[in-house]
């Protein structure tokens, strides 16, 4: 494929490259953050979270529960990520802990959730997001190492989970000093 005819939604430096080469290049600069999505209801927001994960070049994305999700929102960015599937919460948690990862629930329904502004964000964390309607299951909330919520000023109970994922990833990258120079 020629860079001038490549219609994929890519920045210029990746135009014309095969997908495998793009993944290899991205692997050189992946950030030490992973994203997990508990897929209990085929939430349409999963594709958006996957797209956000690509935008911040996270190390991995984990789908917990149902394997299938609406990929339309991902805009084919799932081709440039490492995506794992865990049928159960227990399998996900065992893998995360075996690799020394901190499981961080992003959920405003957990009493012990702290405001994002007051949360110590660490490298080697997995931010977990639940479905738009139900949030993260109690089973997974109970197994998380910490939890935070995104503070809001308006009247709604929560913001869209796809938007929440972008805010959380950006804040983690910013605090960890991983943003490129502007």
C-alpha positions as CSV (number, residue, x, y, z in Angstrom):
1,X,0.0,0.0,0.0
2,X,1.3,3.4,-0.9
3,X,1.2,6.2,1.7
4,X,-0.6,8.6,-0.7
5,X,-3.5,6.1,-1.2
6,X,-3.7,4.9,2.4
7,X,-7.2,5.9,3.6
8,X,-6.8,4.4,7.1
9,X,-7.2,6.8,10.1
10,X,-3.5,6.9,10.8
11,X,-1.0,9.7,11.5
12,X,1.3,10.3,8.6
13,X,4.3,8.4,9.9
14,X,2.3,5.1,9.7
15,X,0.6,5.7,6.3
16,X,1.5,3.0,3.9
17,X,2.8,0.6,6.5
18,X,1.3,-2.9,7.0
19,X,-0.7,-3.4,10.2
20,X,2.0,-5.7,11.7
21,X,4.7,-3.1,11.2
22,X,2.6,-0.5,12.8
23,X,2.0,-2.7,15.9
24,X,5.8,-3.4,16.0
25,X,6.5,0.3,16.0
26,X,3.9,1.1,18.6
27,X,5.2,-1.7,20.8
28,X,8.5,0.2,21.2
29,X,6.7,3.1,23.0
30,X,3.7,1.5,24.8
31,X,2.9,3.1,28.1
32,X,2.8,0.9,31.3
33,X,-0.9,1.1,31.6
34,X,-3.5,-1.5,30.6
35,X,-7.3,-1.2,30.1
36,X,-9.9,-3.8,31.0
37,X,-13.5,-3.7,30.0
38,X,-16.1,-5.9,31.7
39,X,-18.4,-6.8,28.8
40,X,-21.6,-8.1,30.3
41,X,-24.1,-6.4,28.0
42,X,-22.4,-5.9,24.6
43,X,-22.1,-2.2,25.4
44,X,-21.6,0.0,22.3
45,X,-19.0,2.1,24.3
46,X,-16.4,-0.7,24.2
47,X,-15.3,0.3,20.8
48,X,-14.8,3.9,22.0
49,X,-12.7,2.7,24.9
50,X,-10.6,0.6,22.6
51,X,-10.1,3.6,20.3
52,X,-9.0,5.7,23.3
53,X,-6.6,2.9,24.4
54,X,-5.0,3.2,21.0
55,X,-4.8,7.0,21.2
56,X,-2.8,6.7,24.5
57,X,-0.8,3.7,23.3
58,X,-1.6,1.5,26.3
59,X,0.2,-1.8,26.6
60,X,-2.9,-4.1,26.5
61,X,-6.7,-4.2,26.5
62,X,-8.5,-6.9,28.3
63,X,-12.1,-7.9,27.5
64,X,-13.7,-9.7,30.5
65,X,-16.9,-11.7,29.9
66,X,-18.4,-11.8,26.4
67,X,-15.7,-11.8,23.7
68,X,-17.7,-10.0,21.0
69,X,-18.3,-6.3,21.1
70,X,-19.3,-3.6,18.6
71,X,-16.0,-2.8,16.9
72,X,-17.5,0.1,14.9
73,X,-16.6,2.6,17.5
74,X,-13.0,1.4,17.6
75,X,-12.5,2.7,14.0
76,X,-10.2,-0.3,13.3
77,X,-7.8,0.8,16.0
78,X,-8.1,-2.7,17.5
79,X,-5.8,-3.8,14.8
80,X,-2.9,-1.9,16.4
81,X,-3.5,-3.1,20.0
82,X,-2.9,-6.3,22.0
83,X,-6.3,-7.5,23.0
84,X,-6.9,-10.4,25.4
85,X,-10.1,-12.1,26.4
86,X,-10.9,-13.5,29.8
87,X,-14.2,-15.4,30.1
88,X,-14.3,-14.9,33.9
89,X,-13.3,-12.3,36.5
90,X,-11.3,-14.8,38.3
91,X,-9.1,-15.6,35.2
92,X,-8.6,-11.9,34.6
93,X,-7.6,-11.2,38.3
94,X,-5.3,-14.2,38.4
95,X,-3.4,-13.1,35.3
96,X,-3.2,-9.5,36.5
97,X,-1.8,-10.4,39.9
98,X,0.6,-13.0,38.4
99,X,2.1,-10.2,36.3
100,X,2.3,-7.8,39.3
101,X,-0.4,-5.4,38.0
102,X,-2.6,-3.2,40.2
103,X,-6.3,-3.5,39.3
104,X,-8.0,-0.1,39.5
105,X,-11.7,0.2,39.2
106,X,-13.0,3.4,37.6
107,X,-16.4,3.5,39.1
108,X,-18.5,6.0,41.0
109,X,-20.7,3.4,42.7
110,X,-18.0,2.0,45.1
111,X,-18.1,3.6,48.6
112,X,-14.3,3.4,48.9
113,X,-13.7,5.1,45.5
114,X,-11.6,8.2,45.8
115,X,-11.8,11.3,43.7
116,X,-9.4,11.0,40.7
117,X,-7.7,14.2,41.9
118,X,-6.8,12.4,45.2
119,X,-5.8,9.1,43.7
120,X,-2.2,7.9,43.5
121,X,-1.9,6.6,40.0
122,X,0.9,4.1,39.5
123,X,2.7,2.5,36.6
124,X,1.7,-1.1,35.9
125,X,-1.9,-0.5,36.5
126,X,-5.0,-1.8,34.8
127,X,-7.9,0.6,34.7
128,X,-11.2,-1.3,34.7
129,X,-14.3,0.0,33.1
130,X,-17.8,-1.5,33.3
131,X,-20.9,-1.2,31.1
132,X,-22.7,2.1,30.6
133,X,-25.8,1.0,32.4
134,X,-24.5,-1.3,35.2
135,X,-20.9,-0.2,35.8
136,X,-18.5,-2.8,37.1
137,X,-19.9,-6.0,38.6
138,X,-19.7,-6.4,42.4
139,X,-17.5,-9.5,41.9
140,X,-14.9,-7.4,40.1
141,X,-15.2,-4.4,42.3
142,X,-14.5,-6.7,45.3
143,X,-11.3,-7.9,43.7
144,X,-9.9,-4.5,42.7
145,X,-6.9,-3.1,44.5
146,X,-8.1,0.4,44.4
147,X,-10.9,2.5,42.9
148,X,-11.5,6.1,41.8
149,X,-14.2,8.2,40.3
150,X,-14.1,11.3,38.1
151,X,-15.4,14.3,39.9
152,X,-18.3,16.2,38.2
153,X,-19.9,19.5,38.7
154,X,-23.3,19.0,37.1
155,X,-26.5,17.1,38.0
156,X,-26.1,13.8,36.3
157,X,-24.9,10.7,38.2
158,X,-22.2,9.8,35.8
159,X,-20.5,10.6,32.5
160,X,-20.4,8.3,29.5
161,X,-18.0,5.4,30.1
162,X,-16.2,6.1,26.8
163,X,-15.6,9.7,27.9
164,X,-14.6,8.6,31.3
165,X,-12.0,6.2,29.8
166,X,-10.4,9.1,27.9
167,X,-10.3,11.3,30.9
168,X,-8.7,8.6,33.1
169,X,-6.1,7.6,30.5
170,X,-5.1,11.2,29.8
171,X,-4.8,12.0,33.5
172,X,-2.6,8.9,34.0
173,X,-0.4,9.7,31.1
174,X,-0.1,13.3,32.3
175,X,0.7,12.5,35.9
176,X,3.2,9.8,34.9
177,X,5.1,12.4,32.8
178,X,4.5,10.5,29.6
179,X,2.9,13.2,27.4
180,X,5.0,14.2,24.5
181,X,6.3,17.8,24.5
182,X,3.8,20.2,23.0
